[in-house]
Amino acid sequence: MSAGRLPCAILGAGGYIGQQFARLLADHPAFAPPRLIGRDRGRRRTLEDAWVLAEEPPADLARRPIEPATPARLAAQGIRVVFSALPSGTAGPIETELARRGIAVFSNAADHRLDPGVPLLVPEVNADHLALAGPPRAGRGLLVTNPNCSTTGLVLALAPIVPALRPRAVHVTTFQALSGAGYPGVPSLAIVDNVVPYIPEEETKIAQESVRLLGRRRGRTVVDAPFPVLASCARVATRDGHLEAVTVEAGRRASLDELERAWAGFDPLAGRPLPTAPHPPVERHPGVDRPQPLRDRWAGRPDRARGMAAVVGRVRWDPPYLRFFVLTHNAVRGGAGGSVLNAELAAERGRLGSGRE
Ligand SMILES: NC(=O)c1ccc[n+]([C@@H]2O[C@H](COP(=O)([O-])OP(=O)(O)OC[C@H]3O[C@@H](n4cnc5c(N)ncnc54)[C@H](OP(=O)(O)O)[C@@H]3O)[C@@H](O)[C@H]2O)c1
């Protein structure tokens, strides 16, 4: 980590992911307390006014205003790192402009995820893809994305076992929490007493992003993983935590013991100075009825990494089919926490320089 804390800002600070960013960045060792950026609503609004999370807002940031600011203004004010929680569509041109002005952008939005030259990262899975951004150059910014909230949990669970199974195909059915749609999200009368078997664009995102994340980097390009990921996505009436039922059709007969050892031994960031990294990143729950959103969404150790671990359970191996469930906190591991971890990785690799508050 760099010596001084880097000046940073959150875009879309009043939204669900923006508030998670505020929680995670309030006392971060590498990033100074963030500036909070939002749309011009024609009246003063603080983080506390916008707050909708179940956890309390961070005391140091609660009364900070959420204000509009252009990329030019943020660059002129010395902001070095931007965490973007803008809606997809809105995010694209703003993030491009920020990077053009020398700012490092860590985005949750879908707009740039599949762009050549933009790393799509889950650090435990494909940290080497950071090199897709090319060598650091003075004055040039950086654009790094994290995947769709369901994709993150899926690839965390798959990465340790893919070498042993050499999948022919992966099938996943998701049970996705309401907060995945942001705030205010899905109308209550559309979801109470209901399950909605459709989330716009989600199945395509999971298919495309998973094979890219599990793919192999060749120089400045990625060769996608050589198997299809077939997703069926449903919205359910839970608040946070996406549950996924996964079936891997294996191309190789590993033993169950080999698979369990692969999950248990998976901690590629162990010993590295990334404060938000969970150790281990995949927790294997032995319970017959776990993981559950209500009970397992905050998995992750140490304390700063709460909500950052994927929980795998209900493992069944009937060769060639491996079946299991995986759960992740969509707004933390699958959202803001994923971006913060990407920024920590970039800082560790010297991509953010050093800074002073
Ligand atoms: N929710 C999740 O679990 C999740 C997980 C992974 C990725 N994502 C992605 O993360 C992004 C944010 O999602 P979210 O769930 O936080 O959505 P959200 O709750 O709707 O929040 C979006 C925020 O962006 C603000 N905003 C809109 N246009 C803006 C602009 N031009 N300048 C500044 N602020 C602007 C909105 O302000 P107003 O309040 O004034 O409208 C709102 O506060 C999306 O791209 C989403 O796809 C979400």
The ligand as an SDF file (V2000), in Angstrom:
LIG
                    3D

 48 52  0  0  0  0  0  0  0  0999 V2000
  -26.9590   -3.3860   -6.5150 N   0  0  0  0  0  0  0  0  0  0  0  0
  -26.0680   -4.3400   -6.7130 C   0  0  0  0  0  0  0  0  0  0  0  0
  -26.0470   -5.3860   -6.0370 O   0  0  0  0  0  0  0  0  0  0  0  0
  -25.0220   -4.1710   -7.7770 C   0  0  0  0  0  0  0  0  0  0  0  0
  -23.9810   -5.1090   -7.8240 C   0  0  0  0  0  0  0  0  0  0  0  0
  -22.9850   -4.9650   -8.8030 C   0  0  0  0  0  0  0  0  0  0  0  0
  -23.0360   -3.9170   -9.6880 C   0  0  0  0  0  0  0  0  0  0  0  0
  -24.0600   -3.0080   -9.6160 N   0  0  0  0  0  0  0  0  0  0  0  0
  -23.9980   -1.8700  -10.5380 C   0  0  0  0  0  0  0  0  0  0  0  0
  -23.6210   -0.7390   -9.7560 O   0  0  0  0  0  0  0  0  0  0  0  0
  -24.2020    0.4610  -10.2820 C   0  0  0  0  0  0  0  0  0  0  0  0
  -24.9960    1.1430   -9.1780 C   0  0  0  0  0  0  0  0  0  0  0  0
  -26.0550    0.2740   -8.7910 O   0  0  0  0  0  0  0  0  0  0  0  0
  -27.0050    0.5870   -7.5510 P   0  0  0  0  0  0  0  0  0  0  0  0
  -27.6260   -0.7080   -7.2470 O   0  0  0  0  0  0  0  0  0  0  0  0
  -26.2840    1.3390   -6.5020 O   0  0  0  0  0  0  0  0  0  0  0  0
  -28.0810    1.5700   -8.2390 O   0  0  0  0  0  0  0  0  0  0  0  0
  -28.9150    2.7770   -7.5380 P   0  0  0  0  0  0  0  0  0  0  0  0
  -29.2680    2.4040   -6.1510 O   0  0  0  0  0  0  0  0  0  0  0  0
  -29.9950    3.0900   -8.5030 O   0  0  0  0  0  0  0  0  0  0  0  0
  -27.8770    3.9770   -7.4770 O   0  0  0  0  0  0  0  0  0  0  0  0
  -27.4120    4.7030   -8.5830 C   0  0  0  0  0  0  0  0  0  0  0  0
  -27.0060    6.0910   -8.0950 C   0  0  0  0  0  0  0  0  0  0  0  0
  -26.3870    6.8320   -9.1740 O   0  0  0  0  0  0  0  0  0  0  0  0
  -26.8560    8.1690   -9.1030 C   0  0  0  0  0  0  0  0  0  0  0  0
  -26.7170    8.8130  -10.4140 N   0  0  0  0  0  0  0  0  0  0  0  0
  -27.4590    8.5870  -11.5250 C   0  0  0  0  0  0  0  0  0  0  0  0
  -26.9970    9.3520  -12.5420 N   0  0  0  0  0  0  0  0  0  0  0  0
  -25.9560   10.0720  -12.0500 C   0  0  0  0  0  0  0  0  0  0  0  0
  -25.0700   11.0490  -12.5940 C   0  0  0  0  0  0  0  0  0  0  0  0
  -25.1520   11.4350  -13.8640 N   0  0  0  0  0  0  0  0  0  0  0  0
  -24.1100   11.5970  -11.7860 N   0  0  0  0  0  0  0  0  0  0  0  0
  -23.9970   11.2160  -10.4910 C   0  0  0  0  0  0  0  0  0  0  0  0
  -24.8200   10.2920   -9.9160 N   0  0  0  0  0  0  0  0  0  0  0  0
  -25.7780    9.7260  -10.6870 C   0  0  0  0  0  0  0  0  0  0  0  0
  -28.2860    8.0360   -8.6690 C   0  0  0  0  0  0  0  0  0  0  0  0
  -28.6990    9.2810   -8.1350 O   0  0  0  0  0  0  0  0  0  0  0  0
  -30.2430    9.5780   -7.7480 P   0  0  0  0  0  0  0  0  0  0  0  0
  -30.3820    8.9340   -6.3880 O   0  0  0  0  0  0  0  0  0  0  0  0
  -30.3060   11.0500   -7.7250 O   0  0  0  0  0  0  0  0  0  0  0  0
  -31.0750    8.9270   -8.8120 O   0  0  0  0  0  0  0  0  0  0  0  0
  -28.1850    6.9250   -7.6160 C   0  0  0  0  0  0  0  0  0  0  0  0
  -27.8710    7.4680   -6.3550 O   0  0  0  0  0  0  0  0  0  0  0  0
  -25.0300    0.0090  -11.4900 C   0  0  0  0  0  0  0  0  0  0  0  0
  -24.2520    0.1590  -12.6520 O   0  0  0  0  0  0  0  0  0  0  0  0
  -25.3060   -1.4610  -11.1910 C   0  0  0  0  0  0  0  0  0  0  0  0
  -25.5420   -2.2020  -12.3740 O   0  0  0  0  0  0  0  0  0  0  0  0
  -25.0240   -3.1070   -8.6790 C   0  0  0  0  0  0  0  0  0  0  0  0
  1  2  1  0
  2  3  2  0
  2  4  1  0
  4  5  1  0
  4 48  2  0
  5  6  2  0
  6  7  1  0
  7  8  2  0
  8  9  1  0
  8 48  1  0
  9 10  1  0
  9 46  1  0
 10 11  1  0
 11 12  1  0
 11 44  1  0
 12 13  1  0
 13 14  1  0
 14 15  2  0
 14 16  1  0
 14 17  1  0
 17 18  1  0
 18 19  2  0
 18 20  1  0
 18 21  1  0
 21 22  1  0
 22 23  1  0
 23 24  1  0
 23 42  1  0
 24 25  1  0
 25 26  1  0
 25 36  1  0
 26 27  1  0
 26 35  1  0
 27 28  2  0
 28 29  1  0
 29 30  1  0
 29 35  2  0
 30 31  1  0
 30 32  2  0
 32 33  1  0
 33 34  2  0
 34 35  1  0
 36 37  1  0
 36 42  1  0
 37 38  1  0
 38 39  2  0
 38 40  1  0
 38 41  1  0
 42 43  1  0
 44 45  1  0
 44 46  1  0
 46 47  1  0
M  CHG  2   8   1  16  -1
M  END
$$$$
